[in-house]
Amino acid sequence: MISKESIIRHDRFRQFVKEKTIGIPRSGFWQDNSSNFLARLTPIGYQNLGSANCLPLMVGRSKEEQSPNAAYTLDQNTDDLYMRHFQTAVAQWNPELKNIKIYDGKIWIGSVPLEYNASFWSALYTLYAINHFAGRYLNENSRVLEIGAGSGLDTCTFVAEFGLKSLIIDLPEVLTLSSALIMTLFPNKRICLPNEIDEHTPLEEYDFVLLLPNQIGIAKSLICDLAINTSSFMEMEINEVRRYFRLISKQLRDGSYFFCRNRDKETLLKDYPWEEFGKFELVHRAPNGVMANIPPWNDVLFPKVIDDIRRLRN
């Protein structure tokens, strides 16, 4: 299923991450946990190497085969709880998808069928929300910018549904996850890995461009039509958050949307610099409709996970 060339490219990238990215700054959380987020590419697709349970399960593979070191924490009751609140929350957006197919307990994103369960709630929640507010503006000529993409599942759903292109900026170890997922689901797309880029690389010609935090200056030619950040700004110091807001304001086309889901943690939501680098018009802001009903996030004393959707107006 996966070409030998793709496997070699991903192996070279993993070696690059191991040998060449030690000096890239990481927050306290990522200094302690980055080794839990690793993946490799095999002839039958991605394989999770870390202890974090990040990647969706491919149909026909066991959890132990796909993620031998991961700790699976969602029992069936918890999975059902997430999915029930997910279905209730997204009903407000009349969810209809044109290209992603969900039936018989499976979901098709790209070329590989995946087991449909609670691991998809976040990516699909984001997709349904953006489809409601901005779907009519997104097509194969658009590009989504995702900062802190994690497994890459959010970006993959947008690419599958709208046919758009992608720009991902993330930490080295985590990019081994998203790149393995992307190379499995979209084997025929043009994918540019961080170790393959130099000043002559024609980034505009790629469907997926993956960059490290110290490479964001390379991205200036890639104008984007949507930006996403879910659960990563909250792990950053305020100066790093400001750096990415500056990037978003430069990369986004006027009138484009920015979906931000975070909570008070390392940096407080009230300190996000919404007006510092551009005028972000508020479109939707509310506690996340799923997390607001799931322990411990539903505790009144626990910081709420907030969905914040804004539109850049220059």
Backbone hydrogen bonds, N-H to C=O, Kabsch-Sander energy under -0.5 kcal/mol:
donor,donor_aa,acceptor,acceptor_aa,energy
2,I,43,P,-2.1
7,I,3,S,-1.9
8,I,4,K,-2.4
9,R,5,E,-2.5
10,H,6,S,-2.5
11,D,7,I,-2.5
12,R,8,I,-2.4
13,F,9,R,-2.0
14,R,10,H,-2.6
15,Q,11,D,-2.2
16,F,12,R,-2.2
17,V,13,F,-2.6
18,K,14,R,-2.0
19,E,15,Q,-2.1
20,K,16,F,-3.2
21,T,17,V,-0.8
24,I,21,T,-1.5
31,Q,27,S,-2.4
32,D,28,G,-1.5
33,N,29,F,-1.5
34,S,30,W,-2.0
36,N,33,N,-2.1
37,F,34,S,-1.7
38,L,36,N,-0.7
40,R,47,Q,-2.3
42,T,45,G,-2.0
45,G,42,T,-1.9
47,Q,40,R,-2.3
48,N,66,Q,-2.1
49,L,38,L,-2.7
50,G,38,L,-1.4
52,A,36,N,-1.7
54,C,52,A,-1.4
59,V,113,P,-2.1
61,R,58,M,-1.9
66,Q,62,S,-2.3
67,S,63,K,-2.8
70,A,67,S,-1.1
71,A,51,S,-1.9
72,Y,70,A,-0.8
73,T,71,A,-0.6
75,D,73,T,-0.8
79,D,75,D,-2.6
80,D,76,Q,-2.6
81,L,77,N,-2.0
82,Y,78,T,-2.4
83,M,79,D,-2.4
84,R,80,D,-2.4
85,H,81,L,-2.1
86,F,82,Y,-2.3
87,Q,83,M,-2.5
88,T,84,R,-1.8
89,A,85,H,-2.5
90,V,86,F,-2.4
91,A,87,Q,-0.7
92,Q,89,A,-0.9
93,W,90,V,-1.9
94,N,91,A,-1.6
101,K,99,N,-0.5
101,K,108,W,-0.9
103,Y,106,K,-1.9
106,K,103,Y,-1.6
107,I,114,L,-2.5
108,W,101,K,-2.6
109,I,107,I,-0.7
109,I,112,V,-0.9
111,S,185,L,-2.3
112,V,109,I,-0.7
114,L,107,I,-2.5
115,E,57,L,-3.2
116,Y,105,G,-2.4
117,N,115,E,-0.8
120,F,117,N,-2.1
121,W,118,A,-1.3
124,L,120,F,-2.6
125,Y,121,W,-2.4
126,T,122,S,-2.2
127,L,123,A,-2.2
128,Y,124,L,-3.2
129,A,125,Y,-2.2
130,I,126,T,-2.5
131,N,127,L,-2.8
132,H,128,Y,-1.9
133,F,129,A,-1.9
134,A,130,I,-3.7
135,G,130,I,-0.8
135,G,131,N,-0.9
137,Y,134,A,-2.2
138,L,135,G,-1.3
142,S,139,N,-2.1
144,V,165,K,-2.6
145,L,226,L,-3.2
146,E,144,V,-0.6
146,E,167,L,-2.7
147,I,228,I,-2.2
148,G,146,E,-0.6
148,G,169,I,-3.2
152,G,149,A,-2.4
156,C,152,G,-2.3
157,T,153,L,-2.1
158,F,154,D,-1.7
159,V,155,T,-2.5
160,A,156,C,-2.5
161,E,157,T,-2.3
162,F,158,F,-2.6
163,G,159,V,-1.8
164,L,158,F,-0.6
165,K,142,S,-2.7
166,S,207,D,-3.1
167,L,144,V,-2.9
168,I,209,V,-2.8
169,I,146,E,-2.2
170,D,211,L,-2.0
175,L,171,L,-1.9
176,T,172,P,-0.8
176,T,173,E,-1.0
177,L,173,E,-0.6
177,L,174,V,-1.0
178,S,150,G,-0.5
178,S,174,V,-1.8
179,S,175,L,-2.2
180,A,176,T,-1.2
181,L,177,L,-2.4
182,I,178,S,-2.7
183,M,179,S,-2.6
184,T,180,A,-1.1
185,L,181,L,-2.7
186,F,182,I,-2.6
189,K,186,F,-1.6
191,I,189,K,-0.6
192,C,208,F,-2.7
193,L,191,I,-0.6
196,E,193,L,-2.0
197,I,194,P,-1.1
201,T,198,D,-1.7
203,L,201,T,-1.9
205,E,202,P,-2.1
206,Y,203,L,-1.9
207,D,190,R,-1.5
208,F,190,R,-2.3
209,V,166,S,-2.0
210,L,192,C,-2.4
211,L,168,I,-3.0
215,Q,212,L,-2.2
216,I,213,P,-0.9
218,I,215,Q,-2.1
219,A,216,I,-1.3
220,K,217,G,-1.0
221,S,218,I,-0.6
222,L,219,A,-2.5
223,I,221,S,-1.2
224,C,251,Q,-3.4
225,D,143,R,-3.1
226,L,143,R,-0.9
227,A,257,Y,-2.2
228,I,145,L,-2.3
229,N,259,F,-2.3
231,S,229,N,-0.5
231,S,261,R,-3.5
235,E,232,S,-1.6
236,M,233,F,-1.9
240,E,237,E,-0.7
241,V,237,E,-1.9
242,R,238,I,-2.5
243,R,239,N,-1.7
244,Y,240,E,-1.8
245,F,241,V,-2.2
246,R,242,R,-2.3
247,L,243,R,-1.8
248,I,244,Y,-2.8
249,S,245,F,-2.4
250,K,246,R,-1.3
251,Q,247,L,-2.7
252,L,248,I,-2.4
253,R,224,C,-2.8
255,G,312,L,-3.0
256,S,253,R,-2.1
257,Y,225,D,-1.0
258,F,310,R,-2.9
259,F,227,A,-2.9
260,C,258,F,-0.6
260,C,308,D,-2.8
261,R,229,N,-2.7
262,N,260,C,-0.5
262,N,306,I,-1.4
265,K,267,T,-1.1
266,E,234,M,-2.4
271,D,268,L,-1.6
272,Y,269,L,-1.6
274,W,272,Y,-2.0
276,E,273,P,-0.9
277,F,273,P,-0.7
279,K,313,R,-0.6
280,F,278,G,-0.9
281,E,279,K,-0.8
281,E,311,R,-3.2
283,V,309,I,-2.7
284,H,309,I,-1.9
286,A,307,D,-1.9
288,N,305,V,-3.5
292,A,288,N,-2.0
293,N,290,V,-2.0
294,I,291,M,-1.4
297,W,294,I,-1.1
298,N,294,I,-0.9
299,D,296,P,-1.8
302,F,299,D,-1.7
306,I,262,N,-3.0
306,I,304,K,-0.6
307,D,286,A,-3.0
308,D,260,C,-2.4
308,D,306,I,-0.5
309,I,284,H,-3.2
310,R,258,F,-2.2
310,R,308,D,-0.5
311,R,281,E,-2.5
312,L,256,S,-2.7
313,R,279,K,-3.4
314,N,312,L,-0.5
